Amino acid sequence: MSDVHSDELLAQVASLPPLPGVYRYFDAQGGLLYVGKARNLKKRVSSYFTKTHGGTRIGHMVGKIARLETTVVRSEAEALLLENNLIKTLNPRYNILFRDDKSYPYLKITGVAARDGTGEQPGQRFPRVAYYRGSMDKRHRYFGPYPGAWAVKETILLLQKVFRLRTCEDTVFSNRTRPCLLYQIKRCSGPCVDLISPEAYAIDVRNADAMLRGETKELLQALESRMMEHSGRLEFEQAADIRNQITALSRVLHQQAIETVSDKDVDILAVKVLGGRACVNLAMVRGGRHLGDRPYFPVHVEDAAAVYQAEEGGEGSDGADGAVEAEAADAAADAADAATAVLRPPQRSLEVQVLEAFIAQHYIGVPVPPVLVTSEPVDRALLEALSLQAGIRVSAVHQPREQRRAWLEMAQKNADIQLARLLSEEGSQQARTRALAEALDLPMDDLETLTIECFDISHTAGEATQASCVVFHHHRMQSSEYRRYKIEGITGGDDYAAMRQVLTRRYSKVVEAQREAGGADPAPGQARLPDLVLIDGGKGQVSMAREVFTELGLDLTRIVGVEKGEGRKVGLEELVFADGREKIYLGRDSAALMLVAQIRDEAHRFAITGMRAARAKTRIGGGQLEEIPGVGPKKRARLLQRFGGVRGVAAASVEDLATVDGISVELAQEIYRALR
């Protein structure tokens, strides 16, 4: 393969040190092909350029290598951690990659001083429980992560039933004069109107904290002891309250199937590979409670599987990369290393590689529990690196018994179900993509990369006009690439002007990228022209799009309008073309029309949600008095207390606002303008 590579690259390979490190291969356009690690950079990287790989996927990748970057590290564990950080952040083409969809949700208990019930703020004297997603604040306590929002909300409901902790915002809490409905239905103890002391409430918070940590036996024993103490002092009302709490807690423990085994925090990982796709099902046990499952579907598995098959044919592999490595020469050295051979079997299944890729990438930004129960054996070096990163000893159990076995069997069944569902949905989506490409005479050679962008305009009587752009490729909607555009400088309600503005703003960037590329394809990360531009509208909107594309010098054949049919009924839509072709009706049962309708409806949904958010912010100043200069916490509290909330403040006149202590006429005018 060396005859296709530059002398500069080969000289760089020859000068690599025999040290552990991470290497990265780039193509001529700067796109990242592959990230790998090695105990010996010189030996590993040289193997790519001294072997003839033929027409295999390894050969295709090696033939594209135009540039090499390496990083020397101190140990193999450090190399493994760096490798998977790079895989996760840089998205190389030939590595198994688990993309993040969203951050995990947590349950939050507010206030650092909550344990003793002291402090000035409501969140300190009477902490609240809340759903939370985002970066953590040391002023609060967090429990989790949870597999989904529903699991957090179920846990909050549990805490309300047993410990009657509040869930209301501090602004609501500070301005109540009578208890809310949650108090009436025995889901809150009414701290907002002093129906419970800070000291008694702090005890409930400590008990909730213990339950969330899985200390259920100790908690029940402590409650029983307190009940007997009150009874011995003839404090029968307090004893009855604790008895009711014990009864509620026992009922919840039974209903929620909280385990009594020694495991407090465990992750159960099951993997399934089928039809070129893979699923890793993650089940979480936190505080002894099985919180539920969450499936993950990696990308690039087909490329990885093909490379691995070539390795199984005699080329070998290095093992625990978290990705399918394409090297051959170093495999013999690995097999010769007896200690490593014990830790890493020379032949690992694709399931093992997928699972190790998930473990290495997933726990980069997520707390790792001390025990992993896995459907496949996990490399010990990976666990050691994970322990080093987390600061705790992490162990993996491959063939569990008793309760752990039941957990793993349940996770494996869920992985099978989720992967079967994915393959079914993808088969349907691929058929729709092919049908649309055939109907519109689009390129059929690579339907995976067929890209569609769809635009929609939304407003209410001309107010808060928003344009949305949604993106479809690889047979699915790509929510991370969606864009909203705030439309300004037009007559309210002029949808044609709004469409002209959004198309000009979007595709002028494409023209600029094409100009910079000098006729070649734009570099990765730059704006590109999609294969199809869908416009939610008929002849008028398509004419506007044609004008924009003509001015920019872009291909008119890519513009297609979705015109509503007779009576605006779903299934009767017709497609309108900007290049002069006659409009067509695909048919109510057409797979192509189903895809068009799916993309059009998603654009409409995305535009509507953006418009409503913008309208709400316009009408009530975003609901944030904090954004107004000169309005600090004390003045904000006085305003909310006087007018009963932000809406009341927004409805007040300048004169009424100026009657509040500390609010001058000038500040009242500023508040009036900001909230209207």
C-alpha positions in Angstrom: 0.0 0.0 0.0 3.0 2.3 0.4 3.0 3.3 -3.3 -0.2 5.3 -2.8 1.1 7.3 0.2 3.4 10.3 0.3 7.0 10.1 1.2 6.3 12.6 4.0 3.7 10.3 5.6 5.9 7.2 5.3 8.8 9.1 6.8 6.6 10.1 9.7 5.5 6.5 10.2 9.2 5.3 10.2 10.1 7.8 12.9 7.4 6.9 15.4 8.6 5.8 18.8 8.1 2.3 20.3 5.9 3.8 23.1 2.2 3.5 24.0 -0.1 6.0 22.4 -3.1 6.9 20.3 -3.0 7.4 16.5 -5.5 9.1 14.2 -5.8 8.7 10.4 -7.2 11.5 8.2 -8.2 11.5 4.5 -7.2 14.1 1.9 -10.2 16.3 2.8 -9.3 16.3 6.5 -12.1 13.9 7.5 -11.2 11.6 10.4 -11.1 7.9 9.3 -10.0 6.0 12.4 -8.8 6.4 15.9 -6.7 3.6 17.5 -4.5 2.8 20.4 -1.3 0.8 20.7 1.2 -0.4 23.3 3.8 0.2 20.6 3.0 3.0 18.2 5.8 2.2 15.8 4.9 -1.5 15.4 1.2 -0.9 15.2 1.1 2.0 12.7 3.8 0.5 10.5 1.7 -2.6 10.1 -0.9 -0.6 8.1 1.7 0.5 5.5 3.8 -2.7 5.1 0.9 -5.2 4.4 -1.2 -5.5 1.2 -4.8 -5.5 2.3 -6.4 -5.9 -1.1 -9.9 -4.8 -1.7 -11.1 -5.3 1.8 -12.6 -2.6 3.9 -9.2 -2.3 5.7 -7.7 -1.8 2.3 -10.2 0.9 1.3 -9.5 2.7 4.6 -5.7 2.5 4.3 -5.8 3.7 0.7 -7.6 6.9 1.9 -5.0 7.8 4.6 -3.3 11.1 3.7 -2.3 12.3 7.2 -1.4 10.9 10.5 -1.5 12.3 14.0 -0.2 10.6 17.1 -0.2 11.2 20.9 2.2 9.5 23.2 0.9 8.5 26.6 2.3 6.9 29.8 0.4 3.7 29.8 -2.0 1.4 27.9 -4.9 2.4 30.3 -4.3 6.1 29.6 -4.2 5.3 25.8 -7.5 3.5 26.1 -9.2 6.4 27.8 -7.9 8.9 25.4 -8.8 6.8 22.4 -12.5 6.5 23.4 -12.7 10.2 24.3 -11.5 11.0 20.8 -13.9 8.4 19.2 -16.8 9.9 21.1 -16.0 13.5 20.2 -14.6 13.2 16.7 -16.9 10.5 15.1 -14.4 8.6 13.0 -15.7 6.6 10.0 -14.2 3.2 10.9 -14.8 3.0 14.6 -17.9 1.7 16.4 -19.5 4.8 17.8 -22.3 5.3 20.4 -23.7 8.7 19.9 -25.2 10.6 22.9 -28.9 11.5 22.5 -29.5 13.4 25.7 -27.9 13.8 29.1 -29.3 11.5 31.8 -31.9 12.9 34.2 -31.4 13.1 37.9 -33.5 13.6 41.0 -32.5 16.7 42.9 -33.0 17.7 46.5 -32.3 21.4 46.9 -30.2 23.1 49.6 -26.9 22.1 51.3 -28.3 23.0 54.7 -31.3 20.7 54.3 -30.0 18.1 56.7 -30.5 20.3 59.8 -33.3 22.5 58.5 -31.3 25.7 58.8 -30.7 28.4 56.3 -32.4 31.6 55.0 -33.7 30.4 51.6 -36.8 28.2 51.3 -34.6 25.6 49.5 -32.4 25.3 52.6 -35.1 25.4 55.3 -37.6 23.2 53.4 -35.8 21.4 50.5 -37.8 20.4 47.5 -37.5 17.4 45.3 -37.3 18.0 41.5 -36.5 16.5 38.2 -33.2 17.7 36.9 -31.1 17.4 33.7 -27.8 19.4 33.2 -24.6 20.3 35.0 -24.6 19.8 38.7 -24.5 22.5 41.4 -22.7 21.8 44.7 -25.4 23.5 46.6 -27.8 20.7 45.9 -27.8 16.9 46.1 -28.4 14.7 43.1 -29.5 11.0 42.9 -29.2 8.9 39.7 -28.7 8.9 36.9 -32.1 7.5 35.8 -32.8 5.9 32.5 -35.5 8.3 31.6 -37.7 11.1 32.8 -40.5 8.7 33.7 -38.2 6.9 36.2 -37.5 10.2 38.0 -41.1 11.2 38.1 -42.1 7.8 39.5 -39.5 8.2 42.2 -40.7 11.8 43.1 -44.2 10.4 43.4 -42.9 7.7 45.7 -41.2 10.4 47.9 -44.4 12.4 48.0 -46.4 9.4 49.1 -44.1 8.4 51.9 -42.3 11.5 53.1 -44.6 14.2 51.8 -41.8 16.4 50.5 -42.6 19.6 48.5 -42.1 19.9 44.8 -43.2 23.5 44.2 -40.9 26.2 43.0 -39.4 28.6 45.6 -41.3 31.6 44.1 -44.6 29.7 44.6 -43.6 28.4 48.0 -42.7 31.9 49.3 -46.0 33.5 48.2 -48.6 31.0 49.4 -51.1 31.9 52.1 -52.9 28.5 52.3 -51.9 24.9 51.5 -52.3 23.6 48.0 -54.1 20.5 46.7 -51.1 18.3 47.3 -51.5 18.9 51.0 -55.1 18.0 50.8 -54.4 14.7 49.1 -51.5 13.9 51.6 -48.7 14.4 49.1 -47.1 17.3 50.9 -46.7 18.3 54.6 -47.5 22.0 54.0 -44.2 23.7 54.9 -45.3 26.8 52.9 -47.8 27.7 55.6 -45.8 26.4 58.6 -47.8 23.2 59.1 -44.5 21.4 59.8 -41.4 22.6 61.6 -38.1 22.9 59.8 -36.7 20.3 62.2 -39.4 17.7 61.5 -39.2 18.4 57.8 -35.4 17.9 57.9 -36.0 14.4 59.4 -38.2 13.5 56.4 -35.5 14.8 54.0 -32.9 12.6 55.8 -35.2 9.6 55.5 -35.8 10.2 51.8 -32.1 10.6 51.3 -31.6 7.2 53.0 -34.2 5.5 50.9 -32.7 6.9 47.7 -29.3 5.5 48.8 -30.9 2.0 49.2 -30.7 2.0 53.0 -34.3 0.7 53.3 -33.8 -1.8 56.1 -31.9 0.7 58.3 -34.6 3.3 57.5 -37.5 1.0 58.6 -35.7 0.1 61.8 -35.1 3.8 62.6 -38.7 4.7 62.0 -39.9 1.8 64.2 -37.5 2.9 66.9 -38.8 6.5 66.7 -42.4 5.3 66.8 -41.8 3.3 70.0 -40.1 6.3 71.6 -43.1 8.5 70.9 -45.4 5.8 72.2 -43.4 5.4 75.4 -43.7 9.2 76.0 -47.4 8.9 75.4 -47.1 11.0 72.2 -49.6 8.9 70.4 -50.3 11.4 67.6 -46.7 11.6 66.6 -46.4 7.8 66.9 -49.4 7.4 64.6 -47.8 9.7 62.0 -44.7 7.5 61.9 -46.8 4.4 61.9 -48.5 5.7 58.8 -45.2 6.5 57.2 -43.9 3.0 57.9 -47.1 1.5 56.4 -46.8 3.7 53.3 -43.0 2.9 52.9 -43.6 -0.9 53.3 -46.4 -0.7 50.6 -44.2 1.2 48.2 -41.3 -1.1 48.7 -43.5 -4.0 47.9 -45.1 -2.3 44.8 -41.8 -1.0 43.5 -40.1 -4.4 43.9 -37.1 -2.9 45.8 -34.5 -5.6 46.1 -33.2 -6.8 49.5 -30.0 -8.1 48.0 -26.7 -6.5 48.9 -26.4 -4.7 45.5 -27.2 -1.0 45.8 -25.9 0.5 42.5 -25.5 -1.9 39.5 -25.6 -1.5 35.7 -26.8 -4.5 33.7 -25.5 -4.6 30.1 -26.8 -6.9 27.4 -25.8 -6.8 23.7 -27.5 -8.2 20.6 -26.1 -8.0 17.0 -28.2 -8.9 14.0 -28.5 -7.8 10.4 -25.6 -5.4 10.5 -27.0 -3.5 13.5 -26.4 -3.8 17.2 -28.2 -2.9 20.4 -26.8 -2.5 23.9 -29.6 -2.5 26.5 -28.6 -0.8 29.7 -30.7 -1.5 32.8 -30.0 0.5 36.0 -30.3 -0.5 39.6 -29.9 2.5 42.0 -30.4 2.3 45.7 -31.5 -1.3 45.3 -34.4 -0.3 42.9 -34.5 -1.5 39.3 -35.2 1.8 37.6 -35.7 0.6 34.0 -34.0 0.1 30.7 -32.5 2.3 28.0 -31.4 0.9 24.5 -28.4 2.2 22.6 -27.8 1.6 18.9 -24.2 2.2 17.7 -23.3 3.4 14.2 -20.6 2.1 11.8 -21.2 -1.5 12.9 -21.3 -2.8 9.3 -17.9 -1.4 8.5 -16.6 -2.7 11.8 -18.1 -6.2 11.2 -16.5 -6.5 7.8 -13.1 -5.4 9.2 -13.4 -7.9 12.0 -14.3 -10.7 9.6 -11.1 -10.0 7.7 -9.2 -10.2 11.0 -10.8 -13.5 11.9 -9.7 -14.8 8.5 -6.1 -14.7 9.7 -5.1 -11.1 10.2 -5.8 -10.9 14.0 -6.6 -7.9 16.2 -5.3 -6.0 19.1 -8.3 -6.5 21.4 -10.0 -4.1 23.7 -10.2 -0.9 21.6 -13.8 -0.2 22.0 -13.7 -0.1 18.2 -12.9 -2.6 15.5 -9.2 -2.1 14.7 -7.9 -2.8 11.2 -4.4 -3.8 11.9 -2.8 -7.1 11.3 1.0 -7.1 11.9 0.8 -6.5 15.6 -1.7 -9.3 16.2 1.1 -12.0 16.2 3.0 -10.1 18.9 -0.2 -9.8 21.0 -0.8 -13.5 20.7 2.8 -14.2 21.7 2.4 -12.1 24.9 1.2 -14.8 27.3 -0.1 -12.5 30.0 -2.1 -10.4 27.5 -3.4 -13.6 25.8 -4.9 -14.7 29.1 -6.6 -11.3 29.7 -7.7 -10.9 26.1 -8.7 -13.9 24.0 -7.2 -13.6 20.5 -10.6 -14.0 18.9 -13.4 -11.9 20.2 -16.9 -11.9 18.9 -18.5 -8.8 17.5 -20.8 -8.7 20.5 -17.8 -8.4 22.8 -16.4 -5.6 20.7 -19.7 -3.7 20.6 -20.1 -4.1 24.4 -16.6 -3.0 25.1 -17.0 0.0 22.8 -20.2 1.0 24.8 -18.5 0.6 28.2 -15.4 2.6 27.1 -17.5 5.5 25.6 -20.6 5.6 27.7 -18.9 6.0 31.1 -16.8 9.0 29.9 -19.4 11.4 31.1 -21.7 9.2 33.3 -20.9 8.0 36.8 -20.0 4.3 36.8 -21.4 2.0 39.5 -19.0 -0.4 41.2 -20.5 -3.5 39.6 -21.4 -4.2 35.9 -23.3 -7.3 35.1 -22.6 -8.1 31.4 -23.9 -10.6 28.8 -20.3 -11.0 27.4 -16.9 -11.2 29.1 -15.2 -7.8 29.4 -11.4 -7.2 29.0 -9.7 -6.7 32.4 -7.6 -3.9 31.0 -10.8 -2.0 30.2 -12.1 -2.4 33.7 -8.8 -1.2 35.1 -8.8 1.9 32.9 -12.4 2.6 34.0 -11.5 2.2 37.6 -8.6 4.7 37.1 -11.0 7.2 35.5 -13.8 6.8 38.1 -11.6 6.7 41.2 -13.4 3.5 42.4 -12.8 -0.1 41.8 -15.1 -1.3 39.0 -15.8 -5.0 38.5 -17.7 -7.0 35.9 -19.7 -10.2 36.4 -20.3 -12.2 33.2 -22.1 -15.3 34.4 -24.2 -14.0 37.4 -26.4 -16.0 39.7 -29.7 -15.5 41.5 -31.1 -11.9 41.4 -28.3 -10.7 39.1 -29.1 -13.5 36.6 -32.8 -12.5 36.5 -31.7 -8.9 35.8 -29.4 -10.0 33.0 -32.1 -12.2 31.4 -34.5 -9.4 31.5 -32.0 -7.0 29.9 -31.1 -9.5 27.2 -34.8 -10.0 26.3 -35.2 -6.2 26.0 -32.1 -6.0 23.8 -33.6 -8.6 21.5 -36.9 -6.8 21.4 -35.4 -3.3 20.8 -33.1 -4.5 18.0 -36.0 -6.4 16.3 -38.1 -3.1 16.5 -35.2 -1.1 15.0 -34.7 -3.5 12.1 -38.4 -3.5 11.3 -38.6 0.3 11.4 -35.4 0.8 9.4 -36.6 -1.7 6.8 -39.8 0.4 6.4 -37.8 3.7 6.3 -35.4 2.4 3.7 -38.2 1.3 1.5 -39.8 4.8 1.8 -36.5 6.4 0.9 -36.0 4.2 -2.1 -39.6 4.8 -3.2 -39.2 8.6 -3.0 -35.9 8.5 -4.9 -37.5 6.5 -7.7 -40.6 8.8 -7.8 -38.5 11.9 -8.1 -35.6 10.4 -10.2 -33.0 11.1 -7.5 -29.6 9.3 -7.4 -30.0 5.7 -6.3 -26.4 4.8 -5.8 -26.1 5.8 -2.2 -29.5 6.1 -0.5 -27.8 6.2 2.9 -26.5 9.7 2.3 -29.6 11.0 0.5 -30.3 14.2 2.3 -33.6 16.1 2.5 -34.2 19.5 4.1 -37.7 20.8 4.7 -38.8 24.3 5.6 -42.0 25.6 7.2 -43.2 29.0 8.5 -45.2 29.5 11.6 -46.7 32.5 13.4 -49.9 33.6 15.1 -51.5 36.6 13.3 -48.1 37.7 12.3 -46.7 37.6 15.8 -43.4 35.8 16.6 -42.8 34.5 13.1 -40.4 31.5 13.1 -39.0 29.4 10.2 -37.9 25.8 10.8 -35.5 23.6 8.9 -35.5 19.9 9.6 -33.0 17.4 8.1 -33.4 13.8 6.9 -30.6 11.4 5.9 -29.5 7.9 6.7 -33.2 7.0 6.5 -34.2 9.0 9.6 -34.7 12.5 10.9 -31.5 14.1 12.3 -32.7 16.2 15.2 -29.2 17.5 16.0 -29.1 19.2 12.6 -32.5 21.0 13.0 -32.4 24.8 12.8 -34.8 27.6 13.7 -34.7 31.0 12.2 -36.2 34.1 13.8 -37.8 36.1 10.9 -37.5 39.9 11.2 -38.0 42.9 9.0 -41.0 41.7 7.1 -44.7 42.5 7.2 -46.5 40.4 9.8 -48.1 37.4 8.2 -46.2 37.6 4.9 -45.3 33.9 4.6 -43.7 34.4 1.1 -41.3 37.1 2.5 -40.5 34.8 5.5 -39.7 31.9 3.1 -37.5 34.1 1.0 -35.6 35.2 4.0 -35.0 31.8 5.5 -33.9 30.2 2.2 -31.6 33.1 1.5 -30.0 32.8 4.9 -29.6 29.1 4.7 -28.3 28.6 1.1 -26.2 31.7 0.8 -23.8 29.8 3.2 -23.8 26.9 0.7 -22.8 29.2 -2.1 -20.1 30.7 0.0 -18.7 27.2 0.9 -18.8 26.2 -2.8 -16.9 29.4 -3.7 -14.2 28.7 -1.1 -13.9 25.1 -2.3 -13.2 26.3 -5.9 -15.6 23.9 -7.5 -14.7 20.9 -5.4 -16.9 19.4 -2.7 -17.0 21.7 0.4 -14.8 20.5 3.3 -16.4 18.4 6.1 -18.4 20.6 8.5 -19.2 23.3 5.9 -22.7 23.9 4.4 -23.7 21.6 1.6 -26.6 21.6 -0.8 -29.1 18.7 0.1 -30.3 16.3 -2.6 -33.9 17.6 -2.1 -35.4 20.8 -0.6 -39.0 20.3 0.5 -41.2 23.4 0.9 -44.4 23.2 2.8 -46.6 25.0 0.4 -47.8 25.1 -3.2 -47.0 27.2 -6.3 -46.6 30.5 -4.5 -44.0 29.2 -2.0 -42.2 27.2 -4.7 -42.0 30.3 -6.9 -40.4 32.2 -4.1 -37.9 29.4 -3.6 -37.2 29.4 -7.4 -36.4 33.1 -7.2 -33.9 32.6 -4.3 -32.2 29.6 -6.0 -32.0 31.5 -9.3 -30.4 34.5 -7.6 -27.9 32.2 -5.8 -27.1 30.1 -9.0 -28.3 26.8 -7.4 -29.9 23.8 -9.0 -33.7 24.3 -9.4 -34.4 20.6 -9.8 -33.8 20.1 -6.0 -36.9 22.2 -5.0 -40.2 20.4 -4.4 -43.3 21.9 -2.9 -45.8 19.9 -0.9 -49.2 21.2 -1.9 -52.2 20.3 0.2 -54.9 18.4 -1.7 -58.6 18.9 -2.0 -60.1 19.8 1.4 -56.6 19.8 2.9 -57.0 16.0 3.5 -54.0 13.9 4.4 -53.0 11.6 1.6 -54.2 13.9 -1.2 -51.1 16.1 -1.3 -49.4 16.8 -4.7 -45.8 17.6 -5.4 -45.0 20.9 -7.2 -41.6 21.4 -8.9 -39.6 24.5 -9.4 -38.0 23.5 -12.7 -41.2 23.4 -14.7 -42.2 19.8 -14.4 -45.9 19.0 -14.1 -47.0 18.4 -10.5 -47.6 14.8 -9.6 -49.9 12.9 -7.2 -48.2 9.9 -5.7 -51.3 8.2 -4.3 -52.7 7.8 -0.8 -50.9 4.6 -0.2 -47.5 5.6 -1.7 -44.5 4.9 0.5 -42.9 8.0 -1.1 -45.8 10.2 0.0 -45.6 8.7 3.5 -42.0 9.8 3.8 -42.8 13.3 2.4 -45.6 13.6 4.9 -43.4 12.5 7.8 -40.8 15.1 7.0 -43.3 17.8 6.3 -45.2 17.1 9.6 -41.9 17.2 11.5 -41.0 20.6 10.1 -44.4 21.9 11.0 -44.1 20.5 14.6 -40.7 22.0 15.0 -41.8 25.4 13.7 -44.9 25.4 15.9 -43.0 24.7 19.1 -40.5 27.4 18.3 -43.2 29.9 17.5 -45.1 29.3 20.8 -41.9 29.6 22.9 -41.0 32.9 21.2 -44.6 34.2 21.6 -44.6 33.4 25.3 -41.3 35.1 25.8 -42.6 38.2 23.9 -45.8 38.4 25.9 -44.5 37.9 29.4 -40.9 38.9 29.1 -39.7 35.4 29.2 -41.2 35.0 32.7 -37.9 36.1 34.1 -37.9 39.2 36.3 -34.2 38.4 36.9 -33.4 39.6 33.4 -34.5 43.2 34.2 -31.6 45.4 35.4 -32.1 46.8 38.8 -34.5 44.1 40.0 -32.7 42.0 42.6 -33.9 39.2 44.8 -35.6 41.4 47.4 -37.4 43.6 44.9 -38.4 40.6 42.9 -39.9 38.9 46.0 -41.8 42.1 46.9 -43.2 42.3 43.3 -44.3 38.7 43.2 -45.8 38.9 46.6 -47.8 42.1 45.8 -49.1 40.9 42.4 -49.3 37.2 42.9 -46.8 36.1 40.2 -45.1 37.2 37.0 -48.4 37.5 35.1 -49.7 39.8 37.7 -46.6 41.9 37.5 -46.9 42.0 33.7 -50.5 43.2 34.0 -49.8 46.0 36.5 -49.6 49.6 35.5 -46.5 51.8 36.0 -48.3 53.6 38.9 -49.2 50.3 40.6 -45.6 49.0 40.2 -44.2 52.2 41.7 -46.2 51.7 44.9 -44.0 48.7 45.8 -41.4 49.4 48.3 -38.0 50.0 46.6 -39.4 50.4 43.1 -38.9 53.9 41.7 -41.0 55.4 38.9 -38.1 54.9 36.4 -37.6 51.3 37.4 -41.4 50.7 37.2 -41.3 52.0 33.7 -38.4 49.7 32.8 -40.3 46.7 34.3 -43.5 47.7 32.4 -41.6 47.9 29.1 -39.7 44.6 29.7 -42.8 42.5 30.4 -45.0 43.8 27.6 
